[in-house]
Amino acid sequence: MNEQEFRMLAEIEEVPEVLRRLIDRESDNVKAIASRIKQYAPEFALLSGRGSSDNACIYGQYAFQLIANLPSALSTGSVYTLYKNPPHISKALVVGVSQSGETDDVCETVKRAEEEGALTVGIANNQESTLYKLAGENAIYMQANKEESVCATKSFTASMASLLMLAYALADKPLDDVSLLTSVETILRHKEQVSALAQRYMLAQNLVILGTGLSYSAAKETALKLKEACYINAWGMSSVDFLHGPIAILSHMSPVIIFAPADATLPASLNVIERIKQVGAHVLVISDNEEALKLGDAWFELPSNHDLLYPFSEVTFAQLFAFYLARLRNINPDKPRYLSKVTQVEL
């Protein structure tokens, strides 16, 4: 198959248009939802997602706390669906995120939260889905249209953008939509460089993906994409946590990818890169900081940006990297083995 025949690549390239639609068509809705949330005055936010949506929720945690100063946590879905002993969350804002809108424990978390009297929001890419209908007037449509590739790309980025829009609306602050779009478009213009980088890792069986702060969600999502699309044992985790034990797994045969944007986390990232170099492991640095890039055995330069927008560049890089690496490994990333577009667990 020709590259352009793969839905995964086509859907990555659709992301700027998806973001434009989301901003144009959902901004007023998001502001109305934020107004109801502020009237409700939640004590904290609880975010619920699985797979890529869970990684979007990690980003949402940071966005809600950094922009709206709202304490935020991830929901423990099994407490609702398997243990059937949900916590008392009557003063919470509960946000469910699901591309399909049919993820079992996300829907169950939102349903139980409503029964508890909590205010709930649903972010989904299907207006006929269970989650979208559960959320009622507080539903946000991702505007990504149908996503055919099993690997979530445009829906994941739309999930992050929806959470960012909501955080800014809660804080009565404007979203810099021009910079948001530029974050993605700049990376898409460098597809050939990403493809060339992927060639260096076509035989890799294990990869460690690191990022801290806002980049933690990007590290987790990158690892997931490499597992799904490339069948690589990729481990995504916090750069800082990596020094607390896991660094012991490294050797010269253990490649590392680290997101190190020039934000408040840069000094910590530089320290981690130095430690990795001392071990003798290969490191690919994704950054807009010259010092960090020079430390890498390989590198990819990010566009300089606002702290909250770096992850949009990072995940666009990750999606392209996973696509090109999958093709080099003769894998069809649109149809990964054992996976389907909607994942449900018999509960």
Beta strands, then each sheet from edge to edge (+ up, - down):
strand 1: 44-48
strand 2: 72-74
strand 3: 92-98
strand 4: 119-124
strand 5: 139-141
strand 6: 206-210
strand 7: 233-237
strand 8: 256-259
strand 9: 283-287
strand 10: 298-301
sheet 1: 2+ 1+ 3+ 4+ 5+
sheet 2: 7+ 6+ 8+ 9+ 10+
end
